[in-house]
Amino acid sequence: MQDSVPLLSFPCDFDIKVMGRAGEEFEATVIAILRKHVPDLGEAAVSRRKSTQQNYISLNIHLNATSRAQLDAIYTDLHQCGQVLMTL
């Protein structure tokens, strides 16, 4: 059996996509969750795209991930947020 090779080497640039219903509360909540784990996350790290009907929004967050544990904690918190419909 071969040793497993890690898929990511930390620290590294990493993008997280978060989708939910459009609204300022959703964006503020997601950014607050991310800043809990990445305190220096700036506004320029977040890009937004609304759905055709403007009912949903996807946020693409570009960050510098420092560890697998950090990413796991971010995804756990996002999944526990009732406003988040999907993460990638």
N, C-alpha and C positions, 0 to 999 in steps of 0.2 A: 504494500500500500504506500502510495506517495504521500509526502507531507503536503498539506493543503497550503496554497499560496493565498495570502490575503488579497482581496479584491481592491482594497484601498490602502494607500500608504499615508499615514497621518504625519503632520497636518497636510490638508489638501483642500482645494476649492471644491465646493459641493453645491448643487442646486436642489431645492425642495420646492415642489409645486403643491399648493393647497387650494382646494376648491370649496366654495360655499355660496350661500345666497348673497347677492350684492347688497352692500350697505357699509356705512362707516364703522358700525359696531363690529362687524365681522373682521374687517381689516385691522382695527385697533386691537382686537382680541388676539388675532394671529401674531401680530407684531409683538405684542406684550409677551406671548408665550415664547417666541423666538429670542427676544431680548433677555429673558430669564436665563437662557443657556448661552447666548452670544451677546454679552452686554454692549459691545462696541458696534453692533449692527446699525448701519446708517440707512437713511431713507433711499439713497441711491442703490442699495442692495435689493430693493423690492420693485418689481415691475408688475403691472396690473393689466388684465385683459377681461373685458366683460363679454358675456354671451351675446348672441345676435339679438335676443329679446330683452337684454339688459337685466335679466332676473338673477343671473349667476355671475360670479367673478372667480377668476383664477389668479392667485398671487404666486409669482415665481421669486423665490428668495435665494440670492447668491451669498454664500457665506464661506468662511474659512473654518472647516471642521478640524477639531483638534484630536478627536478620538472616536472610536466606535461607540463608547459609552455615552458620549455627548449626543451623537446622532440618535441612538436608541431612546434617550431621555426626551429629545425633541419630538420624535415620532409618537412616543407614548403620550406625552402631554397633548399633542395635536389630536390624536385619536380619542382622547377622553373629553375633548371639547365638543359639546353638542352642536355648535355652529359649523363645524368642519364636516363636509360631506365626503371628501376624498383627499388623499395625499399620494403623491408620487415622489 
